[in-house]
């Protein structure tokens, strides 16, 4: 089981992966975005809110 801080870090990594791979591997990039959204939603957040919280935790 991951902590909420670990999930925030994971969301950040997935979003960065998405941005880095969009033009090279769009399917994998899209999956990373979806996974980031699913993890954020498990905490009652959207991706943008999760990213804004990563600096406060």
C-alpha positions as CSV (number, residue, x, y, z in Angstrom):
1,X,0.0,0.0,0.0
2,X,1.3,3.4,-1.0
3,X,1.0,6.6,1.1
4,X,-0.7,9.6,-0.2
5,X,2.7,11.3,-0.6
6,X,3.9,8.4,-2.7
7,X,0.8,8.6,-4.9
8,X,1.4,12.4,-5.4
9,X,4.9,11.6,-6.6
10,X,3.7,8.8,-8.8
11,X,1.1,11.1,-10.4
12,X,3.8,13.7,-11.0
13,X,6.0,11.1,-12.7
14,X,3.2,9.8,-14.8
15,X,2.3,13.3,-16.0
16,X,5.9,14.0,-16.8
17,X,6.1,10.7,-18.7
18,X,3.0,11.7,-20.6
19,X,4.5,15.0,-21.7
20,X,7.8,13.4,-22.7
21,X,6.3,10.6,-24.7
22,X,3.3,12.2,-26.4
23,X,5.0,12.5,-29.8
24,X,6.9,9.3,-29.7
25,X,4.6,6.8,-28.1
26,X,1.1,8.4,-27.9
27,X,-0.7,5.3,-26.8
28,X,1.7,4.8,-23.8
29,X,1.5,8.5,-23.0
30,X,-2.2,8.4,-23.0
31,X,-2.2,5.4,-20.7
32,X,0.1,7.2,-18.3
33,X,-2.3,10.1,-18.2
34,X,-5.3,7.8,-17.5
35,X,-3.4,6.1,-14.7
36,X,-2.4,9.5,-13.2
37,X,-6.1,10.4,-13.3
38,X,-7.2,7.1,-11.7
39,X,-4.7,7.5,-8.8
40,X,-5.7,11.1,-8.3
41,X,-9.4,10.2,-8.3
42,X,-8.8,7.5,-5.7
43,X,-7.9,10.5,-3.4
44,X,-10.9,12.5,-4.5
45,X,-8.7,14.8,-6.7
46,X,-8.2,15.6,-10.3
47,X,-4.7,15.6,-11.8
48,X,-4.3,19.4,-11.5
49,X,-5.3,19.4,-7.8
50,X,-2.9,16.5,-7.1
51,X,0.0,18.3,-8.8
52,X,-0.7,21.5,-6.8
53,X,-0.7,19.5,-3.6
54,X,2.6,17.8,-4.2
55,X,4.5,20.9,-3.0
56,X,2.6,21.2,0.2
57,X,3.0,17.6,1.3
